[in-house]
Amino acid sequence: MSELASESSAQGRVGGEPASESSAQGRVGGEPASESSTQGRVGGGPTGEQLEITRGTARAVITSVGASLRAYEVDGVPYVETFGADDAPPLGCGAVLVPWPNRVAGARWHHDGEQLDLEISEPARGNAIHGLVRREPWQVAEHTGNSVMLAIDVPVRPGWPFPFRTSITYELEDGGLTVTHGVHNAGQRDMPFGVGTHPYPRPGAVDVDSCELVLAAETVLPVDRDSLNPTGEPLEVVNTELDFRGGRPIRDVELDTAFGRCVPGEDGLVRHRITQDGHGVELWAQAKFSWVQVFTAAEFPGKGARAVAVEPMTCPPDALNSGVDLITLAPGETWLGTWGVRPLRG
């Protein structure tokens, strides 16, 4: 069933107003809006222009190549891991994962009886990984003081016979950073897809290894140790070392793991946290992001210490083959989904 761009509920609100979705609804399916300003734009480097947005003491930087979240800080304190403006994103940092997150096993899938061979983008494991747009230049559709919207038209590609347009809007609000994805089917037949993103939430000035990780997930997906592709049905996390619902210490935990059945709270939002005594960072998402990949980096480049990626996803790894939680978009339809990051200060 398609999920259309109708987001009138309070989902997406965290400590402030909801993300502005009217612009995405009006533009993801058509021409980009003219840029209202060149404020905060610096060019150059492998990630293109560095698009800065601010609100009060909060600041974020988004790259035009890949539309990646490169930095988010409040009062000068970072709440995501960052990398240099002249550097390529390390370890997938901040990447946008469309039209599928995570892996497609063997870079091969089937649709309507047709075998489709994608480019192998993870040569060591022979998989297609993280979609088609994370290294592409995006158009800046709108850039104001506290928000920036980027978009890209993706034509038919080897192994991907569906033209589409996707957008992403980053907006600083009083409660934190809100991110809204849009996907528009520009083709003539139904398009299956998934959406994900690859931030490394950082608990402010607190060391990651002194924190607890809290996940809203009730299941974990078993994978092959070598290929990291699924080997079976999701397993319940209850009474296992992978049950992070009540929080578990991050120190010595090593994960590259897909968790599923993320349960929203009473406000309709899924919440994952990295905290110490109430201080830290929260990544929240609409319930449509019912999966989350967690990856612990032994040493984040440039930091000299560990980091944790908490990656909201609408579907699990290899969903193009399994069909699990794939979204199907009819020709001309648009889908929107929202997540965000906010500081926790006790």
C-alpha positions as CSV (number, residue, x, y, z in Angstrom):
1,M,0.0,0.0,0.0
2,S,1.3,3.5,-0.9
3,E,2.0,6.0,1.8
4,L,1.0,9.4,0.4
5,A,2.2,12.8,1.3
6,S,-0.5,13.5,3.8
7,E,1.1,14.3,7.2
8,S,-1.4,16.3,9.1
9,S,-0.9,14.5,12.4
10,A,1.5,15.6,15.1
11,Q,4.1,13.0,14.1
12,G,7.4,14.8,13.6
13,R,6.9,17.3,16.4
14,V,9.7,17.3,19.0
15,G,9.8,20.3,21.3
16,G,8.5,22.7,18.7
17,E,6.5,23.0,15.5
18,P,6.4,20.1,13.0
19,A,8.7,20.1,10.0
20,S,7.4,22.2,7.2
21,E,6.1,19.7,4.7
22,S,4.1,22.0,2.4
23,S,7.3,22.8,0.5
24,A,8.2,19.2,0.0
25,Q,4.6,18.3,-1.0
26,G,4.7,21.0,-3.7
27,R,8.2,20.5,-5.0
28,V,9.4,17.0,-4.8
29,G,7.2,16.0,-7.7
30,G,8.1,19.0,-9.9
31,E,10.7,21.6,-10.5
32,P,12.8,22.8,-7.6
33,A,12.0,26.1,-6.1
34,S,14.4,28.9,-6.8
35,E,16.9,29.5,-4.1
36,S,15.8,32.3,-1.8
37,S,19.3,33.0,-0.6
38,T,22.9,32.1,-0.9
39,Q,23.5,32.7,2.8
40,G,25.7,30.0,4.4
41,R,26.9,28.4,1.2
42,V,30.6,27.5,0.8
43,G,31.8,25.5,-2.2
44,G,34.6,23.0,-2.9
45,G,35.8,19.6,-1.8
46,P,34.5,16.1,-2.5
47,T,31.2,16.9,-0.8
48,G,30.5,20.1,-2.8
49,E,28.9,23.1,-1.3
50,Q,28.7,23.3,2.5
51,L,25.2,24.6,3.3
52,E,24.9,26.1,6.7
53,I,21.7,26.7,8.6
54,T,21.3,28.3,12.1
55,R,18.7,29.0,14.7
56,G,19.6,30.7,17.9
57,T,22.7,28.9,19.2
58,A,22.1,25.8,17.0
59,R,24.0,25.2,13.7
60,A,23.9,22.5,11.1
61,V,25.9,21.9,7.9
62,I,24.6,19.9,5.0
63,T,26.6,19.0,1.9
64,S,25.4,19.4,-1.7
65,V,27.0,16.2,-2.8
66,G,25.0,13.4,-1.2
67,A,22.8,15.8,0.8
68,S,24.6,14.5,3.9
69,L,24.4,15.9,7.4
70,R,28.0,16.9,8.1
71,A,27.5,18.7,11.4
72,Y,24.9,19.6,14.0
73,E,25.7,21.5,17.2
74,V,24.1,23.5,19.9
75,D,26.1,26.1,21.9
76,G,29.2,24.8,20.1
77,V,28.6,21.3,21.4
78,P,28.3,18.6,18.7
79,Y,25.3,16.2,18.6
80,V,26.4,14.2,15.6
81,E,29.8,13.1,14.5
82,T,31.4,15.3,11.9
83,F,34.1,15.3,9.2
84,G,36.1,18.0,7.5
85,A,34.7,20.1,4.7
86,D,37.5,18.9,2.4
87,D,37.1,15.3,3.4
88,A,34.9,12.5,2.0
89,P,32.3,11.2,4.5
90,P,33.9,8.5,6.6
91,L,32.0,5.3,7.3
92,G,28.9,6.5,5.5
93,C,28.6,9.4,7.9
94,G,25.4,11.4,7.3
95,A,24.5,9.6,4.1
96,V,21.0,9.6,2.6
97,L,20.0,6.0,1.7
98,V,17.4,6.0,-1.2
99,P,15.8,4.0,-2.9
100,W,17.0,1.3,-0.5
101,P,18.9,1.4,2.8
102,N,21.5,-1.2,3.7
103,R,22.3,-4.1,1.4
104,V,20.9,-5.9,-1.6
105,A,22.3,-9.4,-1.5
106,G,24.6,-10.2,-4.4
107,A,23.5,-6.9,-6.0
108,R,20.6,-8.8,-7.6
109,W,16.8,-8.8,-7.1
110,H,13.7,-9.8,-9.0
111,H,10.6,-7.7,-9.8
112,D,7.6,-8.8,-11.8
113,G,9.4,-11.9,-12.9
114,E,12.4,-10.0,-14.1
115,Q,16.0,-10.4,-12.8
116,L,17.6,-7.0,-12.1
117,D,21.3,-6.6,-11.6
118,L,22.5,-3.6,-9.7
119,E,25.9,-2.1,-9.6
120,I,28.1,-3.8,-7.0
121,S,28.9,-1.0,-4.6
122,E,30.3,-3.1,-1.8
123,P,32.9,-5.1,-3.7
124,A,34.3,-6.9,-0.6
125,R,31.0,-8.6,0.0
126,G,29.5,-8.5,-3.6
127,N,26.5,-6.5,-2.6
128,A,24.7,-3.3,-3.6
129,I,24.7,-1.0,-0.6
130,H,22.8,2.1,0.5
131,G,20.9,3.1,-2.6
132,L,21.8,5.4,-5.6
133,V,22.1,9.0,-4.3
134,R,24.8,9.2,-1.6
135,R,27.6,10.3,-3.9
136,E,25.5,12.3,-6.4
137,P,25.3,16.1,-6.6
138,W,21.9,17.3,-5.4
139,Q,20.2,20.6,-6.4
140,V,19.6,23.2,-3.7
141,A,15.9,23.8,-4.0
142,E,15.6,26.3,-1.1
143,H,18.0,27.7,1.4
144,T,16.8,30.0,4.2
145,G,18.3,30.9,7.5
146,N,17.2,27.9,9.5
147,S,16.4,25.3,6.7
148,V,17.6,23.9,3.5
149,M,15.9,21.6,0.9
150,L,17.8,19.6,-1.7
151,A,16.4,17.4,-4.5
152,I,17.7,15.1,-7.2
153,D,16.1,13.4,-10.2
154,V,17.2,9.8,-10.6
155,P,16.8,8.3,-14.1
156,V,16.5,4.6,-14.9
157,R,19.8,2.9,-13.9
158,P,21.2,-0.6,-14.4
159,G,19.1,-2.8,-12.2
160,W,16.8,0.0,-11.3
161,P,14.0,0.6,-13.9
162,F,12.1,3.3,-12.0
163,P,12.8,7.0,-12.6
164,F,12.1,9.0,-9.4
165,R,12.7,12.3,-7.7
166,T,13.8,12.5,-4.1
167,S,14.1,15.4,-1.8
168,I,15.4,16.1,1.8
169,T,14.7,19.1,4.0
170,Y,16.8,19.9,7.1
171,E,15.2,22.4,9.5
172,L,16.4,23.7,12.8
173,E,13.6,24.1,15.3
174,D,13.5,25.0,18.9
175,G,13.5,21.4,19.9
176,G,16.3,20.2,17.6
177,L,17.0,19.3,14.0
178,T,14.1,17.9,11.9
179,V,14.7,16.0,8.6
180,T,12.0,15.3,6.1
181,H,12.4,12.9,3.1
182,G,10.3,13.0,0.0
183,V,10.1,10.4,-2.8
184,H,8.1,10.9,-6.0
185,N,7.5,8.2,-8.5
186,A,8.2,9.8,-11.9
187,G,7.7,6.7,-13.9
188,Q,4.7,4.8,-15.4
189,R,4.5,1.8,-13.1
190,D,4.5,1.1,-9.4
191,M,7.8,1.6,-7.7
192,P,9.0,-0.4,-4.6
193,F,11.5,1.4,-2.4
194,G,12.8,2.0,1.0
195,V,14.4,5.0,2.8
196,G,17.1,5.3,5.4
197,T,19.8,7.6,6.6
198,H,23.2,7.1,8.3
199,P,23.8,9.6,11.1
200,Y,26.2,9.1,14.0
201,P,24.4,10.7,17.0
202,R,26.9,12.1,19.5
203,P,26.0,12.6,23.2
204,G,27.3,16.1,23.3
205,A,30.4,16.5,25.5
206,V,29.8,13.0,27.0
207,D,32.1,10.1,26.0
208,V,30.1,7.5,24.0
209,D,31.7,4.6,25.9
210,S,30.4,6.0,29.2
211,C,26.8,6.0,27.9
212,E,23.9,3.6,27.6
213,L,22.2,2.8,24.3
214,V,18.4,2.7,24.4
215,L,16.6,1.3,21.3
216,A,12.8,1.1,20.8
217,A,13.3,-2.2,18.9
218,E,11.7,-5.6,19.8
219,T,13.4,-7.8,17.2
220,V,16.8,-8.4,15.7
221,L,17.5,-9.7,12.2
222,P,20.0,-12.6,12.0
223,V,22.6,-12.1,9.3
224,D,25.5,-14.1,7.7
225,R,28.8,-13.1,9.4
226,D,30.6,-12.6,6.2
227,S,28.1,-11.1,3.8
228,L,25.9,-9.3,6.4
229,N,22.9,-10.4,4.5
230,P,19.8,-11.8,6.3
231,T,19.7,-15.5,7.0
232,G,16.2,-15.9,8.6
233,E,13.2,-14.3,10.2
234,P,13.6,-11.6,12.9
235,L,14.1,-12.9,16.4
236,E,12.7,-11.5,19.6
237,V,15.3,-9.6,21.7
238,V,13.7,-10.3,25.0
239,N,16.0,-12.1,27.4
240,T,19.0,-11.6,25.1
241,E,22.1,-9.4,25.1
242,L,20.5,-7.5,22.2
243,D,17.6,-6.2,24.2
244,F,18.4,-2.4,24.5
245,R,14.8,-1.3,25.3
246,G,15.7,-0.5,28.9
247,G,19.2,0.7,28.0
248,R,22.5,-1.2,28.0
249,P,26.1,0.1,28.4
250,I,27.8,0.8,25.0
251,R,31.3,0.1,26.3
252,D,32.6,-3.2,24.7
253,V,29.5,-3.6,22.6
254,E,30.2,-4.3,19.0
255,L,27.2,-4.1,16.6
256,D,26.6,-4.0,12.9
257,T,23.0,-5.1,13.4
258,A,19.5,-4.5,12.1
259,F,16.8,-4.2,14.7
260,G,13.1,-4.3,13.8
261,R,9.6,-3.7,15.2
262,C,10.5,-0.3,16.6
263,V,7.6,0.6,18.9
264,P,6.4,4.3,18.9
265,G,5.4,6.0,22.1
266,E,2.1,7.6,22.9
267,D,3.1,10.6,20.6
268,G,3.5,8.2,17.6
269,L,7.3,8.6,17.5
270,V,10.0,6.0,17.8
271,R,12.8,7.1,20.1
272,H,16.4,5.9,20.3
273,R,18.9,7.4,22.8
274,I,22.5,7.6,23.8
275,T,22.7,8.9,27.3
276,Q,24.5,9.2,30.6
277,D,22.5,10.4,33.6
278,G,19.9,12.0,31.4
279,H,22.5,13.8,29.3
280,G,23.1,12.9,25.7
281,V,21.3,12.7,22.4
282,E,18.0,11.3,21.0
283,L,17.2,10.2,17.5
284,W,13.5,10.1,16.9
285,A,11.5,9.0,13.9
286,Q,8.0,8.6,12.7
287,A,6.6,5.0,13.1
288,K,7.1,4.3,9.4
289,F,10.8,4.1,10.3
290,S,10.2,0.7,12.0
291,W,13.8,-0.5,11.5
292,V,17.1,0.8,12.8
293,Q,20.6,-0.3,11.9
294,V,23.2,0.2,14.7
295,F,26.9,0.2,13.9
296,T,29.7,0.7,16.4
297,A,32.8,2.2,14.9
298,A,35.9,1.2,16.7
299,E,37.6,4.5,15.9
300,F,35.8,7.3,14.1
301,P,38.2,9.0,11.7
302,G,39.5,12.3,13.1
303,K,38.0,11.6,16.5
304,G,40.3,9.0,17.9
305,A,37.5,7.4,19.8
306,R,34.5,5.2,19.3
307,A,31.2,6.3,17.7
308,V,27.8,4.8,17.1
309,A,25.7,5.1,14.0
310,V,21.9,4.9,14.7
311,E,20.3,4.6,11.2
312,P,16.5,4.8,11.0
313,M,15.2,2.7,8.1
314,T,11.7,2.0,6.7
315,C,12.7,-1.6,5.8
316,P,15.3,-4.2,6.7
317,P,18.5,-5.2,4.7
318,D,17.7,-7.0,1.4
319,A,14.1,-5.8,1.4
320,L,14.1,-5.6,-2.4
321,N,14.4,-9.4,-2.3
322,S,12.3,-10.2,0.8
323,G,9.6,-7.6,0.2
324,V,9.5,-7.0,4.0
325,D,8.2,-3.5,4.7
326,L,8.8,-2.2,1.2
327,I,6.8,0.9,0.3
328,T,5.1,0.8,-3.1
329,L,4.4,4.1,-4.8
330,A,2.0,4.4,-7.7
331,P,2.9,6.6,-10.7
332,G,2.7,10.3,-9.8
333,E,2.5,9.7,-6.0
334,T,4.7,11.2,-3.4
335,W,5.8,9.8,0.0
336,L,7.1,11.7,3.0
337,G,8.9,10.6,6.1
338,T,10.4,12.5,9.0
339,W,13.0,11.9,11.7
340,G,15.2,14.2,13.8
341,V,17.9,14.6,16.4
342,R,17.7,16.6,19.6
343,P,20.0,17.2,22.6
344,L,19.2,15.7,26.0
345,R,20.4,17.8,28.8
346,G,19.1,16.1,31.9
